[in-house]
Amino acid sequence: MTHPTLLVIAHGSRDPRHAATVHALTERVRAERPGLRVETAFLEFNAPSVPRVLERLAAQGADEVVALPLLLTRAFHAKTDIPSVLREARARLPRLHIRQADVLGPSPLLNATLERRLREAEVRPGDLPRTGLVLASAGSSDPEAIAVIAEIARELRHTGWCAVRPAFASALLPRTEDVVRELRAEGVERVAVAPYVIAPGRLPDRIAAGAEAAGADVLADVLGPAPELARLLLNRFDEARVPVGASLSA
């Protein structure tokens, strides 16, 4: 019997910053919990692939893997792509027990990561009453994912911002630049853009370009390898290992 392995599954990107950020995050997870084996795999564009990592783990004698989607909402990749890849792996590797953990969001730890990135961009608590926040996500056609983003925007509105509006880099409107201009037209004095994305890439670049084009006052960084995000990965790992009907405190 071996200790369980945490397999972090990222989407992948042609942009090398994406994989570098994912690896930096998994390194922080290892630092948070020494002794836990943490592996990284990608659905597209980057190596190693999910099947390749699972095959290697099985060959090395691993018997339990928690596969954690590095995704902020339950959309196509979490509901279809990853389950399909894991089903195929279970059929090929019957001795390897593979569990799929839940996606990362929503979570107070994600909100705390957003707040960290905004503080780093020099947004101060006293700025919030005169600042509108654009919560800029990648976007999805999945209604459940869109509802989660809308709920997060409502939650953030109660933390002191004069307005919080969602924007999307793909799949649906409005775009970041549209929301920045909308807030300006409503008389909002300052506008901050917070990318609700984990790692750099094409869509985060689109968010940044929209913020710049519309003259946003503040552009926060992507969530990246923040300590709050690392703790959230470990929380999802622990939750996936708790038997149905039990609790983490049991």
Backbone bond lengths (Angstrom), bond angles and torsions (degrees), N, CA, C in turn:
res aa  C-N    CA-C-N  psi(-1)  N-CA   C-N-CA  omega(-1)  CA-C   N-CA-C  phi
1 M - - - 1.464 - - 1.526 108.55 -
2 T 1.334 115.94 129.15 1.456 121.10 177.67 1.519 109.77 -109.96
3 H 1.330 115.60 164.61 1.463 119.51 174.90 1.523 108.74 -71.38
4 P 1.340 117.49 150.03 1.471 119.56 -179.85 1.519 111.35 -65.60
5 T 1.303 114.93 150.75 1.465 122.62 177.51 1.517 109.06 -106.04
6 L 1.316 115.92 138.16 1.462 121.05 172.05 1.524 107.98 -93.93
7 L 1.325 115.82 118.63 1.460 121.55 177.12 1.526 108.58 -107.93
8 V 1.315 116.63 109.03 1.460 122.46 179.36 1.527 108.04 -86.71
9 I 1.329 116.26 121.67 1.463 121.43 -177.37 1.523 109.21 -107.66
10 A 1.323 116.05 110.16 1.458 122.00 177.80 1.523 109.16 -100.25
11 H 1.328 115.95 160.98 1.453 119.28 -179.86 1.516 111.25 -69.26
12 G 1.333 116.66 -47.57 1.456 121.03 -175.78 1.514 111.33 100.61
13 S 1.332 115.98 158.45 1.461 121.41 -177.35 1.517 109.35 -160.20
14 R 1.326 115.69 154.56 1.467 119.78 172.64 1.529 111.30 -72.86
15 D 1.318 116.09 -17.45 1.463 121.41 179.23 1.528 108.72 -78.13
16 P 1.325 118.63 119.07 1.472 119.81 -176.87 1.523 113.72 -62.96
17 R 1.328 118.40 -20.83 1.466 120.50 178.29 1.524 111.35 -64.72
18 H 1.321 116.52 -29.34 1.461 120.43 -178.47 1.534 110.74 -62.46
19 A 1.323 116.91 -56.82 1.468 120.38 -178.71 1.521 110.95 -62.47
20 A 1.325 117.59 -37.88 1.465 120.44 179.50 1.527 110.81 -61.72
21 T 1.321 116.43 -39.98 1.461 120.36 179.14 1.519 111.40 -69.10
22 V 1.322 117.00 -41.13 1.458 120.48 177.99 1.526 110.15 -61.09
23 H 1.323 117.01 -44.63 1.467 119.92 179.41 1.532 111.67 -65.46
24 A 1.316 117.18 -36.28 1.469 119.91 176.92 1.527 110.16 -64.48
25 L 1.314 116.93 -37.99 1.463 120.12 177.97 1.520 111.35 -66.49
26 T 1.323 117.78 -44.38 1.464 119.11 -179.80 1.535 111.11 -67.43
27 E 1.323 117.62 -30.58 1.470 119.49 174.01 1.522 110.63 -63.96
28 R 1.321 116.89 -39.07 1.467 119.75 178.29 1.530 110.41 -66.59
29 V 1.336 116.94 -36.35 1.466 120.11 176.32 1.520 110.07 -61.61
30 R 1.320 116.77 -43.97 1.480 120.14 178.00 1.519 110.80 -60.38
31 A 1.326 116.37 -40.60 1.465 119.90 -179.83 1.528 111.40 -66.98
32 E 1.333 116.01 -33.49 1.469 119.94 179.20 1.526 111.63 -69.56
33 R 1.347 116.37 -31.97 1.465 119.32 -178.02 1.526 109.61 -135.55
34 P 1.323 117.03 81.77 1.469 119.84 178.93 1.531 110.68 -59.41
35 G 1.302 115.01 139.49 1.460 120.02 -179.72 1.511 113.53 98.88
36 L 1.331 117.14 -20.19 1.455 119.52 176.27 1.523 109.20 -81.29
37 R 1.317 115.84 128.90 1.457 119.50 175.85 1.517 108.98 -80.85
38 V 1.313 116.10 122.61 1.463 122.37 -178.33 1.523 108.11 -121.56
39 E 1.324 116.05 123.15 1.460 122.23 177.61 1.527 109.35 -116.93
40 T 1.316 115.64 157.60 1.460 121.65 179.63 1.523 109.55 -124.89
41 A 1.322 116.08 137.98 1.470 121.38 175.97 1.525 108.23 -141.57
42 F 1.333 115.39 162.92 1.460 121.06 -175.31 1.527 110.01 -129.73
43 L 1.330 114.91 146.60 1.459 120.32 176.37 1.523 111.82 -76.69
44 E 1.334 116.36 -38.43 1.464 120.94 -175.76 1.518 110.52 -144.70
45 F 1.318 115.12 158.08 1.465 125.03 166.92 1.530 115.19 72.21
46 N 1.322 118.06 -37.61 1.464 121.07 -175.64 1.524 111.03 -114.67
47 A 1.301 115.43 156.95 1.461 122.33 173.50 1.532 107.91 -108.15
48 P 1.349 115.56 152.71 1.461 128.33 1.78 1.524 112.24 -84.44
49 S 1.327 115.71 157.52 1.456 121.38 176.63 1.526 109.99 -78.74
50 V 1.316 115.74 163.90 1.466 120.11 179.13 1.525 111.35 -61.43
51 P 1.354 120.33 -49.16 1.471 119.05 179.00 1.520 113.22 -58.32
52 R 1.344 116.72 -39.66 1.467 119.29 -178.57 1.534 111.61 -63.59
53 V 1.319 117.66 -42.14 1.466 120.09 -179.91 1.524 110.64 -67.31
54 L 1.323 117.21 -42.85 1.463 119.46 179.77 1.526 111.69 -64.23
55 E 1.319 117.48 -39.16 1.463 120.55 176.41 1.527 110.92 -62.43
56 R 1.317 116.70 -42.07 1.465 120.33 179.00 1.525 111.32 -64.35
57 L 1.340 116.56 -42.07 1.460 119.82 179.32 1.527 110.78 -63.27
58 A 1.328 116.82 -42.13 1.466 120.07 179.03 1.518 110.68 -63.65
59 A 1.328 116.76 -41.53 1.458 120.72 -179.88 1.528 111.67 -65.08
60 Q 1.339 116.29 -27.18 1.464 120.61 -179.68 1.530 112.24 -88.87
61 G 1.325 116.89 2.40 1.460 120.52 174.76 1.510 115.56 94.56
62 A 1.313 117.80 8.28 1.464 119.35 176.62 1.522 109.37 -65.17
63 D 1.332 116.42 146.49 1.461 118.21 178.90 1.525 112.85 -125.21
64 E 1.319 118.72 -6.72 1.458 120.30 178.49 1.522 109.72 -144.06
65 V 1.322 115.26 130.20 1.459 122.02 179.20 1.523 108.83 -132.75
66 V 1.312 115.90 133.21 1.461 121.26 170.10 1.521 106.95 -103.91
67 A 1.329 116.58 113.10 1.461 122.49 -179.08 1.521 108.53 -91.93
68 L 1.317 116.14 115.09 1.461 121.66 -173.39 1.529 109.98 -110.48
69 P 1.333 118.53 113.24 1.462 119.99 177.34 1.528 110.84 -69.00
70 L 1.302 117.05 125.42 1.461 121.06 177.64 1.531 107.84 -84.52
71 L 1.328 113.51 67.27 1.462 122.24 -174.51 1.524 108.91 -132.59
72 L 1.321 115.85 146.82 1.457 120.46 -175.77 1.526 112.83 -89.82
73 T 1.329 117.74 -23.00 1.456 121.39 -179.74 1.524 109.95 -138.27
74 R 1.344 114.64 161.89 1.465 120.62 177.53 1.517 108.67 -87.21
75 A 1.316 116.11 92.87 1.456 121.59 176.98 1.528 108.71 -124.58
76 F 1.330 117.02 -153.20 1.470 121.32 -170.09 1.530 112.74 -56.19
77 H 1.323 117.55 -46.68 1.466 119.36 -175.78 1.530 111.28 -64.00
78 A 1.327 116.92 -39.65 1.461 120.23 -178.69 1.515 112.24 -75.46
79 K 1.338 116.87 -32.16 1.459 120.61 -175.16 1.522 113.28 -90.60
80 T 1.343 116.91 -26.25 1.467 119.83 -172.35 1.525 112.61 -124.54
81 D 1.318 117.39 -60.68 1.470 120.88 -173.62 1.520 112.99 -57.82
82 I 1.320 115.81 -57.18 1.466 119.55 -174.89 1.528 111.44 -66.51
83 P 1.335 120.38 -46.39 1.471 118.42 176.41 1.522 113.18 -56.11
84 S 1.336 117.05 -37.27 1.466 120.00 179.57 1.527 111.17 -65.29
85 V 1.317 116.56 -45.55 1.466 120.38 178.72 1.524 110.86 -61.66
86 L 1.320 116.57 -40.59 1.467 120.00 -178.17 1.527 111.38 -71.48
87 R 1.331 117.37 -36.34 1.484 119.45 176.66 1.520 110.57 -61.12
88 E 1.323 116.52 -45.24 1.456 119.90 179.00 1.526 111.13 -61.72
89 A 1.329 116.79 -39.58 1.466 120.44 179.58 1.527 110.92 -66.04
90 R 1.322 117.16 -40.52 1.476 119.76 178.86 1.525 110.96 -62.14
91 A 1.326 116.33 -37.27 1.469 119.84 179.76 1.522 110.95 -67.23
92 R 1.332 117.27 -36.91 1.464 121.12 -179.06 1.525 112.71 -81.69
93 L 1.332 116.08 -27.77 1.471 121.18 -172.77 1.531 109.09 -125.63
94 P 1.317 118.28 67.99 1.473 120.96 -171.43 1.531 113.79 -63.91
95 R 1.310 118.59 -20.72 1.468 119.66 -179.99 1.525 113.14 -84.78
96 L 1.316 116.01 -7.83 1.461 120.52 -179.48 1.528 108.47 -98.11
97 H 1.324 115.90 115.35 1.468 121.06 180.00 1.527 108.00 -84.09
98 I 1.331 116.46 115.67 1.459 122.34 -175.23 1.522 109.22 -115.95
99 R 1.320 115.66 121.73 1.456 121.09 174.87 1.525 108.60 -111.48
100 Q 1.320 116.70 143.36 1.462 120.18 174.15 1.516 109.20 -100.19
101 A 1.320 116.26 121.91 1.464 121.63 176.61 1.519 109.94 -78.28
102 D 1.316 115.52 167.45 1.458 120.72 179.11 1.524 109.77 -76.20
103 V 1.323 115.73 162.21 1.458 120.73 174.73 1.522 109.37 -67.34
104 L 1.315 116.83 170.85 1.459 120.71 -171.94 1.526 113.81 -77.27
105 G 1.326 116.26 -34.22 1.453 117.59 -173.73 1.527 112.94 -109.05
106 P 1.331 114.34 162.88 1.467 127.23 -4.18 1.514 111.39 -79.14
107 S 1.325 116.56 157.73 1.456 121.18 179.65 1.525 109.61 -162.68
108 P 1.330 117.33 141.61 1.470 119.78 173.16 1.528 112.42 -57.87
109 L 1.329 117.15 -28.06 1.463 119.49 179.03 1.525 111.40 -69.16
110 L 1.326 117.86 -30.99 1.461 119.90 174.37 1.522 110.37 -69.83
111 N 1.334 116.77 -41.17 1.461 119.21 176.30 1.527 110.64 -61.51
112 A 1.335 115.83 -38.52 1.468 119.56 178.59 1.524 111.14 -66.00
113 T 1.328 117.14 -34.61 1.465 120.43 177.01 1.522 110.40 -67.05
114 L 1.335 116.81 -42.95 1.466 120.33 175.62 1.524 110.67 -57.06
115 E 1.323 115.60 -45.65 1.461 119.68 -179.08 1.526 111.06 -63.58
116 R 1.333 116.98 -37.96 1.460 120.51 176.69 1.531 110.70 -59.98
117 R 1.334 116.72 -48.00 1.467 119.81 -178.31 1.531 111.33 -64.96
118 L 1.324 117.85 -34.46 1.460 119.97 177.43 1.526 111.06 -70.38
119 R 1.323 117.75 -38.80 1.475 119.99 174.93 1.517 110.46 -61.32
120 E 1.335 116.36 -42.57 1.468 120.04 178.84 1.528 111.41 -62.88
121 A 1.345 115.95 -27.33 1.468 120.50 176.64 1.534 111.37 -86.03
122 E 1.343 115.36 10.04 1.464 123.57 174.04 1.524 113.55 72.45
123 V 1.347 115.86 33.85 1.457 120.47 167.27 1.527 106.83 -89.22
124 R 1.329 116.46 121.50 1.458 122.11 -177.82 1.530 110.19 -102.90
125 P 1.337 117.50 155.85 1.475 119.61 179.97 1.524 113.00 -53.22
126 G 1.326 117.23 -36.62 1.455 119.70 179.84 1.516 114.12 -69.33
127 D 1.354 116.77 -14.19 1.470 120.73 179.58 1.527 112.38 -80.43
128 L 1.332 117.10 -22.67 1.462 120.29 -168.18 1.533 114.28 -60.11
129 P 1.337 120.50 -42.18 1.466 118.82 -177.02 1.521 114.38 -62.33
130 R 1.342 117.55 -19.61 1.467 119.13 179.34 1.531 112.16 -113.14
131 T 1.343 116.43 13.72 1.465 121.18 -175.95 1.516 111.18 -120.98
132 G 1.319 115.91 131.52 1.455 121.33 171.66 1.515 109.89 -94.95
133 L 1.315 116.36 141.19 1.462 121.84 -177.45 1.515 110.07 -111.29
134 V 1.323 116.14 129.26 1.463 122.18 173.03 1.528 107.44 -100.81
135 L 1.324 116.43 113.50 1.463 122.58 177.82 1.519 106.80 -89.20
136 A 1.325 115.93 99.47 1.465 121.53 -170.21 1.528 110.60 -100.86
137 S 1.321 116.58 108.28 1.466 120.96 179.38 1.524 110.39 -105.67
138 A 1.325 115.33 171.61 1.461 119.84 -179.63 1.516 111.18 -64.76
139 G 1.335 116.72 -37.45 1.453 120.49 -178.67 1.516 111.87 102.36
140 S 1.322 116.09 153.71 1.464 121.75 -178.88 1.517 108.54 -160.23
141 S 1.320 116.29 154.97 1.465 120.56 173.22 1.525 111.27 -91.86
142 D 1.335 117.07 0.49 1.462 121.35 -178.05 1.531 109.82 -83.68
143 P 1.333 118.44 121.34 1.474 120.32 -177.73 1.521 113.29 -59.73
144 E 1.336 117.44 -35.20 1.464 120.25 179.60 1.523 110.79 -63.09
145 A 1.326 116.44 -42.79 1.462 120.39 179.95 1.523 111.15 -65.28
146 I 1.324 117.06 -42.25 1.457 121.11 179.85 1.527 110.75 -64.93
147 A 1.327 116.91 -38.91 1.461 120.71 178.58 1.526 110.99 -63.01
148 V 1.331 116.87 -37.35 1.470 120.43 178.36 1.526 110.52 -64.07
149 I 1.331 117.50 -44.07 1.465 120.61 179.39 1.528 110.26 -62.15
150 A 1.326 117.21 -41.91 1.465 120.65 179.06 1.526 111.02 -63.31
151 E 1.326 117.03 -38.60 1.457 120.60 179.30 1.530 111.39 -67.63
152 I 1.325 116.63 -40.20 1.468 119.80 177.37 1.524 110.31 -61.97
153 A 1.332 116.96 -41.56 1.463 120.40 177.74 1.525 110.81 -60.19
154 R 1.327 117.11 -41.13 1.472 120.16 178.32 1.522 110.88 -64.78
155 E 1.331 117.01 -41.04 1.463 120.27 179.11 1.528 111.17 -62.70
156 L 1.327 116.34 -43.98 1.461 120.05 -178.87 1.525 111.03 -66.03
157 R 1.319 117.42 -31.80 1.470 120.26 179.36 1.520 110.53 -58.60
158 H 1.326 117.04 -31.65 1.464 120.96 -177.60 1.528 112.90 -80.27
159 T 1.328 118.31 -1.46 1.462 120.83 179.95 1.526 112.46 -94.36
160 G 1.340 117.28 3.61 1.459 118.87 172.89 1.510 116.72 123.35
161 W 1.345 118.60 -12.71 1.457 120.88 178.22 1.527 109.43 -64.91
162 C 1.331 116.35 147.07 1.470 118.07 178.32 1.525 111.15 -73.52
163 A 1.321 117.52 -22.75 1.465 122.23 175.12 1.515 108.22 -161.87
164 V 1.330 116.37 146.65 1.467 121.60 173.72 1.527 107.03 -135.14
165 R 1.327 116.38 124.94 1.458 121.24 -178.50 1.536 109.87 -129.99
166 P 1.336 117.56 138.78 1.461 119.87 174.37 1.526 111.42 -79.16
167 A 1.323 115.09 151.97 1.459 122.60 172.16 1.523 106.99 -142.60
168 F 1.337 116.39 163.11 1.457 120.64 -172.69 1.523 110.32 -137.05
169 A 1.319 115.11 142.47 1.463 120.15 -179.70 1.520 112.58 -90.01
170 S 1.328 117.44 -14.30 1.468 120.72 179.85 1.512 108.84 -157.66
171 A 1.320 116.03 171.63 1.466 125.53 171.16 1.527 114.39 74.10
172 L 1.315 118.47 -40.60 1.460 119.81 -179.62 1.518 109.87 -156.68
173 L 1.314 115.05 170.97 1.461 122.45 -178.14 1.532 109.24 -103.53
174 P 1.360 116.80 163.81 1.472 128.80 7.95 1.523 112.26 -89.14
175 R 1.315 115.70 160.15 1.456 122.62 174.57 1.533 109.66 -82.44
176 T 1.312 115.07 164.61 1.463 120.79 -178.69 1.526 111.62 -55.38
177 E 1.329 117.49 -48.53 1.464 120.58 -176.66 1.523 111.72 -62.36
178 D 1.347 116.52 -33.78 1.455 119.84 179.40 1.524 111.10 -65.28
179 V 1.330 116.44 -41.59 1.461 120.15 -177.31 1.524 110.47 -72.80
180 V 1.335 117.67 -38.35 1.465 119.78 176.12 1.534 109.57 -57.97
181 R 1.320 117.12 -47.19 1.472 120.99 -178.64 1.530 111.11 -66.63
182 E 1.315 116.03 -36.17 1.468 120.16 178.27 1.525 110.57 -62.57
183 L 1.323 116.98 -44.66 1.460 120.55 179.19 1.529 110.89 -64.41
184 R 1.326 116.97 -40.94 1.461 120.81 176.46 1.534 110.40 -58.88
185 A 1.334 116.28 -44.69 1.465 120.69 -178.21 1.524 111.77 -64.04
186 E 1.330 115.93 -26.34 1.463 120.38 178.78 1.525 112.45 -83.77
187 G 1.329 116.10 -1.86 1.454 119.90 177.16 1.516 115.53 92.80
188 V 1.324 117.53 11.59 1.467 120.03 177.98 1.533 109.09 -67.71
189 E 1.318 116.15 129.82 1.460 120.78 -172.43 1.528 112.85 -69.89
190 R 1.329 117.01 -46.03 1.456 121.51 -178.77 1.531 108.46 -127.90
191 V 1.331 116.51 149.75 1.469 121.52 178.76 1.524 109.09 -130.91
192 A 1.327 115.18 128.38 1.462 121.83 176.26 1.523 108.79 -114.94
193 V 1.315 116.40 142.35 1.462 122.46 177.24 1.522 108.34 -113.80
194 A 1.321 116.10 125.40 1.470 121.77 179.00 1.523 108.79 -117.03
195 P 1.334 118.75 109.25 1.469 120.09 176.76 1.528 110.93 -69.16
196 Y 1.320 116.18 120.60 1.460 121.49 176.82 1.521 107.40 -93.61
197 V 1.325 114.70 64.32 1.461 123.24 179.99 1.525 107.59 -139.88
198 I 1.306 116.68 153.71 1.460 119.99 -173.14 1.515 112.73 -84.24
199 A 1.331 117.28 -42.22 1.466 119.72 -170.50 1.526 110.47 -136.20
200 P 1.328 117.33 156.61 1.467 120.45 177.88 1.526 111.67 -62.99
201 G 1.328 114.50 161.15 1.460 120.84 179.31 1.515 110.04 162.62
202 R 1.312 115.75 -165.86 1.471 120.99 -174.91 1.522 112.36 -61.52
203 L 1.331 118.03 -47.10 1.453 120.13 -177.16 1.529 112.58 -70.23
204 P 1.336 119.17 -43.71 1.465 118.11 173.40 1.525 113.03 -59.35
205 D 1.327 117.10 -35.99 1.467 119.63 175.85 1.527 110.67 -63.40
206 R 1.335 116.31 -36.36 1.459 120.05 178.13 1.540 110.12 -65.76
207 I 1.324 116.25 -39.20 1.469 120.43 176.41 1.530 110.19 -61.61
208 A 1.331 116.32 -46.86 1.465 120.68 -179.40 1.524 111.57 -62.50
209 A 1.325 115.93 -41.22 1.467 119.57 179.77 1.524 110.44 -64.48
210 G 1.328 117.40 -39.85 1.451 120.52 178.19 1.512 112.38 -65.26
211 A 1.332 115.73 -40.26 1.464 119.72 177.86 1.519 110.77 -62.38
212 E 1.316 116.60 -43.71 1.466 120.79 -179.67 1.524 111.15 -67.10
213 A 1.329 116.90 -43.79 1.463 120.78 -177.33 1.525 111.73 -61.81
214 A 1.336 116.51 -35.14 1.459 120.24 -177.26 1.526 112.55 -91.91
215 G 1.325 117.02 -1.51 1.458 120.13 176.37 1.510 115.07 76.71
216 A 1.341 117.47 36.48 1.470 119.67 175.02 1.521 109.89 -60.88
217 D 1.321 116.33 145.48 1.460 120.92 -179.09 1.527 112.26 -76.71
218 V 1.331 116.02 -30.97 1.462 121.23 -174.88 1.523 108.86 -137.39
219 L 1.319 116.10 135.31 1.453 122.06 170.53 1.523 107.66 -125.98
220 A 1.325 116.47 112.28 1.462 120.74 178.13 1.526 110.09 -77.30
221 D 1.311 115.29 164.35 1.466 121.39 177.20 1.526 109.25 -80.11
222 V 1.331 115.65 167.10 1.465 120.77 172.83 1.524 109.26 -64.53
223 L 1.315 117.01 166.52 1.464 120.90 -176.02 1.523 111.89 -61.22
224 G 1.330 117.27 -46.36 1.454 122.24 171.81 1.521 114.69 58.79
225 P 1.339 116.44 -159.29 1.467 120.90 -174.28 1.527 113.04 -84.19
226 A 1.309 116.62 55.27 1.465 121.16 179.75 1.527 110.39 -75.48
227 P 1.330 117.92 150.20 1.475 119.81 179.38 1.521 112.66 -61.27
228 E 1.345 117.31 -35.31 1.461 119.35 178.40 1.520 111.18 -63.72
229 L 1.321 116.69 -38.24 1.460 120.44 179.90 1.529 110.49 -69.06
230 A 1.311 117.33 -38.64 1.473 120.57 176.67 1.523 110.78 -61.84
231 R 1.330 117.14 -42.31 1.462 120.29 177.74 1.521 111.62 -64.20
232 L 1.331 116.08 -35.51 1.461 119.61 178.18 1.524 111.34 -64.86
233 L 1.326 117.84 -40.98 1.467 120.61 176.20 1.521 110.67 -58.36
234 L 1.316 116.48 -42.56 1.462 119.71 179.59 1.525 111.23 -67.80
235 N 1.318 117.08 -36.71 1.468 119.39 175.78 1.521 111.33 -61.03
236 R 1.330 116.75 -44.65 1.470 119.56 -179.76 1.536 110.79 -66.08
237 F 1.319 116.67 -36.53 1.465 121.33 176.10 1.527 109.90 -60.84
238 D 1.338 117.27 -47.90 1.459 121.33 -178.88 1.528 111.04 -64.18
239 E 1.344 116.54 -41.79 1.465 120.00 -179.96 1.522 111.63 -62.58
240 A 1.323 117.25 -37.01 1.463 120.80 -178.66 1.519 111.73 -67.74
241 R 1.315 117.24 -23.23 1.469 120.92 -177.46 1.513 112.81 -91.49
242 V 1.331 118.45 -8.24 1.457 121.23 -179.92 1.524 108.97 -80.91
243 P 1.330 118.62 127.46 1.484 120.35 179.42 1.508 110.71 -59.00
244 V 1.329 115.63 148.78 1.462 121.26 177.56 1.526 109.59 -56.78
245 G 1.321 116.39 131.40 1.469 121.44 179.96 1.505 112.99 92.46
246 A 1.336 117.94 -10.52 1.466 120.69 177.34 1.506 109.18 -96.76
247 S 1.322 116.46 175.98 1.464 120.96 178.30 1.513 108.04 -129.54
248 L 1.355 115.87 160.39 1.451 119.85 -179.60 1.513 112.56 -64.97
249 S 1.325 117.13 -22.58 1.472 119.96 -179.10 1.511 112.61 -87.42
250 A 1.341 116.40 -6.52 1.463 119.78 -177.52 1.520 111.61 -70.69
